[in-house]
Amino acid sequence: MTRVRLTPTISVPEQAVRLAFVRSSGPGGQNVNKVSTAVELRLDLDAAQLSAGVRARLERLVGSRLTQANEIVIFAQRFRTQKANRDDAFARLEELVRKAERPPKRRVATKPTLASKRERLATKDRRGSVKRLRERPSSDD
């Protein structure tokens, strides 16, 4: 079974990746109406055999590019040749997988320092006094 290498540590079965060549949109003269140079790359997440963590992070990263059939769709039409667009689509998929491969850093909860607490309260006092000075003077007649 042939595998497609996405990153140095992650590869997926060839059956999980589908390529379709379609006509590009936008300017390009007469050639744009005749030649199918744009690439639609689809990665089937169910067949990709990714680890649960990588798959979950990848699903979150791709957002609206994920179909209801659990396929990631990448549409590449930046270049004028099929090969360049295919390479671009694979590079973009590789970048997504590389980002998903890296687990997020755990946030370490910290407490505010005593100095920052005092500064915050001092700022609140100053602001309150500015607002008190804006009040209408009391009539102490």
Buried (B, 14 or more C-beta within 10 A) or exposed (E): EEBBEBBEEBBBBEEBBBEEBEEBEEEBEEEBEEBEBBBBBBBBBEBBEBEEEBBEBBBEBBEEBBEEEBBBBBBBBEBEEBEBBBBBBBEBBBEBBBEBBEEEEEEEEEEEEEEEEEEEEEEEEEEEEEEEEEEEEEEEE
